[in-house]
Amino acid sequence: MNKRALRPLATAAAVAALLLTPVWASAAPSSGSWYTGLQAGWTNLDFDRRDDVDFLMATARVGFFPVDQVAIETRFGVGVSDDDMDNVDYSVDHMLGLYAVGHVLNYRDAFSFYLIGGLTSATLEANGNQERTDYAPAFGLGFDVYLHSSMALNLEYIRNQNGADPDGAGKYDLSSMNVGLTWYH
């Protein structure tokens, strides 16, 4: 999917979430809360700033708030489509990450903005074969709209891997624009 096509979609989702906030406003999660979530991501794989490929990825999330506004989260993602470059089909075989999530701005327990950072392991596929696995730092930002006390709508941008370089084969960045739902327990 074209990067320019994602911008209007992300803007429309953010505006809709802001407009619907007073209707669905509820309570933000607090310390001791657990959550699970599912996300769909428009993912971009950028090879050493030269060419890139775009595809879809599905991600499951599990997190815990040890204190108010700060969560520890793990994610597992898989590629659900692929894209080709130079006659090679690329996708994510699987991705696993551990992150700290800091909700830096909560507005009346209706929505919050957060920053996310951590470490991601990703295994890429080339023509259906596992090609490269690497650990690399991850960072991003997101927006949660609390639909009611046990559910939130989620929109985020995350650089899943920044400057990954498995076995010196060349650096790449893996990033995605995600939308999903989160359930609080």
Buried (B, 14 or more C-beta within 10 A) or exposed (E): BEEEEBEEBBEEBEEEBBEBBEEBBBEBBEEEBEBEBBBBBBBBBBBEEEEBBBBBBBBBBEBBBEEBBBBBBBBEBBBBBBBEBEEEBBBBBBBBBEBEBEBEEBEEBBBBBBBBBBEBBBBBBBEEEEBBBBBBBBBBBBBBBBBEEBBBBBBBBBBBBBEBBBEEEEBBBBBBBBBBEBEBE
